[in-house]
Structure formats: C-alpha cells, structure tokens
Amino acid sequence: MRVTVVPASTKSGVATIRSLLSKPVQVRGIYRDLSKIPATFSADANFSAIEGNASDEGALDLTGSDAVLAIIPPVFDGRDPIEHAKKLSSNIKTAIEMAGNVKILVLLSSGGAEFSEGVGEIKTNNKAEEILRQTKVESIVFVRCAYFMENWTMDLATLKGPDPFFFSTITPVDYKIPMVSVSDIGTTLAEQLIDKATLAEKPYIVELHGPQNYSPLDVQAAFAKALGKDVELRPVEKDNFRKFYAQIFPPSILDYWVELAMSILPDGKLGTEYMLHPRGPVLYGRTDLETAIKASIGA
C-alpha cells in the first residue's frame, strides 16, 4: 500500500508521515521545496518524495497512490484564504481522479467545518470539505480536529527573558475547550489512511479531541512547568480582538481571525452549546497538554 501526503512539510504532515513509517506501508511526501525533507525520512527505505505544489493546477502527480492525505494550510500573507482553500482542494481532487487508483481520501479538517458563516478562518475547511466530498474514490474521511495544543507556542518570543508571559483570546481564563496535540493528529490521520474497513457513510466524519478539555489556566501551568518559572497569563477581551490581531495579520484577512476568536468563546458559534453536541464519533488522543507544550518548546 502506498500513502501520499500533500503537502508533506506541515507539522501535521510530518507527524502523519512519522506515524506511517512505523507501519508496513510505502509513504510518499509531496514537497514544494525538497530541502524541507527531514533526514530521518530520507533515510527510511519506505519513504519517497517528489516535488509538487498544490497551488499550481496540474502540478500534482498522485500516480500509484492507494490513499491520499489532503492538508489545506492556512495563509497569512494577505491572500484570500477561501479562494486559496478552493484552489488547493480543487487541484488535489483533480489529481486524485487523474491518478485513477486512489481508494481512500482523508482530509485534515477542523471542528466547526460544517459552517460556512460565523466561524472565520475555519470557513476554509468548510470550502475544502465541500469540494473534496465530491471526489470519485471509494472512501472519504474528514477528521475534524479540536484546537491545536501547539497553537499556544506559535509565538515563543514572549516566553523568553526573566518575566515570561503569553496572551489568551480564550476567556474567561478558566473556560475549558477541546484541544489536541499534533502528534495525536498524525497518529489518527495515519490510522484513517490505512484502515480498510468499509465505512457506513461517505464522507465519514470523525472529531478528534485530546484526553480532556483544557483552559488557559491549564496552559499557564504547563508553561510554568516546562520553563521552571512563573509565567504570566494576559487575557485579551473580545472588545480588543481587532486591535490585538491587527498586530499579527494583514488587514485583508483580519476579519477572518477576529471572527474565529469570537466563535470559540462560551457564547460563540463553537462555544459551550456547540461542544455539547458532537457531529460525529469523537476520538480521543492520548497526549496531555503538559507533554505537548514541553515538546513544542523544546523543538
């Protein structure tokens, strides 16, 4: 069996390939830049890589693939994220159908992907699901992941120095939400890619959470333990979301991230009420927040 990951250089792609290489399958990664291939992958006889860019029409060669993992990475450079997701999804769908032998398509998606409005950047996952659910293959699986634990370590600059701190747009600070580690995401995606069981639905939708829900206070404790010192938690209230995110994102995509942050709050579209009603079977990862934070800081 050959499994292809496109694109392979994302954190989730790397975690999936690492998990797949522990199994008796052939793994192929598609990279825009072949210099991004980890040395441990290149040294594995069951791994191969080819150059390709899902953004370019006709640039993907999925010939010989039995299963494909599709990942639609976010863009932060000001491009329209919905159009970006539409282009990548359409190109991957076309490449799968042209290959002719693909039987399983797995998409890394997100909780809230069933919504086309009110969830900000998650609307890119909605667009990807809309397009890829039409792919002509035997099985389609959408893995809708909870909030990535590693999102908390995207900006480590504030954790350096004698008085480390971090910001949280999730409030109140004791509000717990589902979170999942990238390593558990990789393990789950790998399992779905090689599972040959006949699925009852197409697409088959699963939700992926961590072993328990966590709050910003739990994140603070995990940071403190990983760093061996106190870490200040600085909550950002929703009235300040626009000002806060304007320091991070270009104006053209600012609204997507503000709306996403609003949707996660207790009274938001993906808040407390939403969490009480899973849209599909829920799988639970094994990696706790403390372990994920420690590993991410170490990396």
C-alpha positions in Angstrom: 0.0 0.0 0.0 1.3 3.5 -0.9 0.1 6.6 1.0 0.7 10.1 -0.3 0.7 13.2 1.9 0.1 16.5 0.3 1.6 18.9 1.3 4.1 16.9 3.5 6.0 19.8 5.1 3.4 21.0 7.5 3.6 19.9 11.2 0.6 17.7 10.8 2.1 16.2 7.6 5.3 15.5 9.4 3.5 13.9 12.3 1.5 11.7 10.0 4.5 10.5 8.0 6.3 9.7 11.1 3.4 7.6 12.3 3.0 5.9 8.9 6.7 4.9 8.7 6.2 2.8 11.8 3.8 0.7 9.8 4.3 -1.7 6.8 3.3 0.8 4.1 5.1 2.9 1.5 4.9 6.6 2.1 5.4 9.4 -0.4 5.5 13.1 0.5 4.9 15.9 -1.9 7.0 19.0 -1.2 7.1 22.4 -2.8 10.7 22.5 -1.6 12.6 19.2 -1.4 15.1 20.7 1.1 12.4 20.5 3.7 12.5 16.7 3.9 13.6 15.6 7.4 16.8 13.5 7.3 15.1 10.7 9.2 12.5 10.4 6.4 15.1 10.4 3.6 17.0 7.6 5.4 13.9 5.3 5.5 13.6 2.8 2.7 9.8 3.0 2.8 9.8 6.8 2.2 10.0 8.7 -1.1 9.4 12.3 -2.1 8.6 14.2 -5.2 8.3 17.9 -5.9 4.9 19.4 -6.3 2.8 22.4 -5.4 -0.9 22.0 -4.8 -1.4 25.7 -5.6 -0.4 25.1 -9.2 -3.0 23.4 -11.5 -1.8 20.2 -12.9 1.4 20.1 -10.7 0.5 17.1 -8.6 1.3 13.6 -9.6 -0.5 11.0 -7.4 0.1 8.1 -9.7 0.4 4.8 -7.8 -1.2 6.2 -4.6 -3.8 4.0 -2.8 -4.6 6.6 -0.2 -4.1 10.4 0.0 -4.0 12.8 2.9 -5.0 16.3 1.9 -3.9 19.2 4.1 -5.1 22.8 3.4 -2.6 25.0 5.3 -3.7 28.5 6.3 -2.2 31.5 4.6 -1.1 34.6 6.4 0.3 36.8 3.6 -3.0 38.6 2.7 -4.3 36.2 0.1 -8.0 35.4 0.2 -8.0 32.2 2.4 -11.3 30.9 1.0 -10.0 31.2 -2.6 -6.7 29.6 -1.5 -8.6 26.6 0.0 -10.8 26.4 -3.1 -7.8 26.3 -5.4 -5.8 23.7 -3.4 -8.8 21.4 -2.8 -9.8 21.5 -6.5 -6.3 20.7 -7.6 -6.0 17.8 -5.2 -9.4 16.5 -6.2 -8.4 16.6 -9.9 -5.0 14.9 -9.2 -6.7 12.1 -7.3 -9.2 11.4 -10.0 -6.5 11.6 -12.7 -4.3 9.1 -10.8 -7.1 6.6 -11.1 -6.1 4.2 -8.4 -6.7 6.2 -5.2 -9.2 4.4 -2.9 -9.1 6.4 0.3 -9.0 10.2 0.7 -8.5 11.7 4.2 -8.8 15.4 4.8 -7.3 17.2 7.8 -10.3 19.4 8.8 -11.5 21.3 11.8 -14.3 21.4 14.3 -16.9 23.8 13.0 -16.2 22.9 9.4 -19.9 22.3 8.8 -20.4 26.0 9.0 -19.9 28.4 6.0 -20.5 31.5 8.1 -19.7 32.8 11.5 -16.5 30.8 12.1 -13.9 32.9 10.5 -10.8 31.1 9.1 -12.5 27.8 9.7 -14.6 28.6 6.6 -11.5 27.4 4.6 -12.2 23.9 6.0 -15.8 24.2 5.0 -14.8 25.0 1.5 -12.3 22.1 1.4 -14.9 19.7 2.6 -17.5 21.0 0.1 -15.1 20.3 -2.8 -13.4 17.1 -1.7 -16.6 15.3 -0.7 -17.3 15.1 -4.4 -14.0 13.2 -5.1 -14.6 9.9 -7.0 -13.0 7.4 -4.6 -14.3 4.5 -2.5 -13.8 6.1 0.9 -13.6 9.7 2.2 -12.8 10.6 5.8 -12.9 14.1 7.3 -11.0 14.3 10.6 -12.3 17.5 12.3 -9.6 18.4 14.9 -10.1 20.4 18.0 -7.9 23.4 18.9 -4.2 22.5 18.4 -2.3 22.5 21.6 0.7 23.7 19.7 -1.1 26.9 18.8 -0.1 28.3 22.2 3.6 28.1 21.2 3.3 29.8 17.8 5.0 32.9 19.3 7.7 32.0 21.8 9.2 35.4 22.0 7.0 36.4 25.0 8.2 33.4 26.9 11.9 34.4 26.7 13.6 36.6 29.3 13.2 36.8 33.1 9.4 37.6 33.1 7.7 35.3 30.6 4.1 35.8 29.6 1.6 34.8 27.0 -1.7 36.1 25.6 -5.0 34.3 25.5 -8.0 35.4 23.4 -9.9 32.5 25.0 -11.7 33.9 28.0 -12.7 33.6 30.8 -9.3 32.0 31.7 -10.9 29.0 33.4 -13.0 28.2 30.3 -12.1 24.7 29.1 -12.3 23.7 25.4 -11.2 20.6 23.5 -7.6 20.7 22.5 -5.5 18.1 20.7 -1.7 17.6 20.1 -0.1 17.4 16.6 1.3 14.0 17.4 -2.2 12.6 18.1 -3.4 14.2 14.9 -0.6 12.5 13.0 -1.4 9.1 14.6 -5.1 9.4 13.9 -4.7 10.5 10.3 -2.3 7.6 9.7 -4.8 5.2 11.1 -7.6 6.5 8.9 -5.4 6.3 5.8 -4.6 2.6 6.2 -7.9 1.5 7.6 -9.5 -0.8 5.0 -12.8 -1.2 6.8 -16.0 -0.4 4.9 -17.3 2.9 6.1 -21.0 3.4 6.6 -21.0 7.0 5.3 -19.3 9.0 2.6 -17.8 11.2 3.7 -17.3 9.6 7.1 -16.8 12.4 9.7 -14.9 12.0 13.0 -14.0 14.6 15.6 -10.6 14.4 17.3 -10.1 15.8 20.8 -7.3 15.4 23.4 -7.7 13.3 26.5 -9.6 16.0 28.3 -10.6 19.7 27.8 -8.2 22.4 28.9 -8.4 26.1 29.9 -5.9 29.0 29.5 -5.1 28.4 33.2 -4.1 24.9 32.3 -1.8 26.3 29.6 -0.3 28.7 32.1 0.5 25.8 34.4 2.0 23.8 31.5 4.2 26.7 30.5 5.4 27.2 34.1 6.3 23.6 34.5 8.1 23.4 31.1 10.1 26.6 31.8 10.6 26.0 35.5 9.4 29.5 36.4 6.2 31.5 36.8 4.5 32.6 33.6 2.1 35.5 33.4 -1.3 35.0 31.6 -2.5 38.1 29.8 -6.1 37.7 28.7 -7.4 39.6 25.7 -11.0 40.5 26.0 -13.2 40.4 22.9 -13.6 44.2 22.7 -9.8 44.2 22.0 -9.7 41.4 19.5 -9.4 43.6 16.4 -6.6 45.7 17.9 -4.8 42.6 19.1 -5.0 40.7 15.8 -4.1 43.8 13.7 -0.6 43.4 15.1 -0.4 39.9 13.6 -2.4 39.7 10.4 -2.7 41.8 7.2 -5.9 43.9 7.0 -7.3 41.8 4.2 -7.6 38.7 6.4 -8.0 40.4 9.8 -11.8 39.8 9.9 -11.3 36.0 9.5 -9.2 35.7 12.6 -11.3 38.1 14.7 -14.5 36.1 13.8 -12.8 32.8 14.6 -11.7 34.0 18.0 -15.2 35.3 18.7 -16.7 31.9 17.7 -14.7 30.0 20.2 -15.9 32.0 23.3 -18.5 30.4 25.6 -21.4 32.2 23.8 -19.9 31.8 20.3 -20.9 29.6 17.5 -18.4 27.0 18.6 -18.7 27.7 22.3 -20.3 25.8 25.2 -23.6 24.8 23.4 -21.7 23.6 20.3 -19.4 21.4 22.4 -22.3 19.6 23.9 -23.4 18.1 20.6 -20.7 16.3 18.6 -21.4 16.0 14.9 -19.8 12.5 14.6 -17.9 9.9 16.6 -15.3 11.5 18.9 -11.8 10.1 19.0 -9.6 11.0 21.9 -5.8 11.4 21.7 -3.5 10.3 24.5 -1.1 13.3 24.7 -1.8 15.6 27.5 -1.3 19.4 27.3 1.7 19.4 29.5 3.5 16.9 27.3 2.6 18.7 24.1 3.7 22.2 25.4 7.0 20.8 26.7 7.8 19.1 23.4 6.8 22.2 21.4 9.0 24.5 23.5 11.9 22.0 23.3 11.6 21.8 19.5 
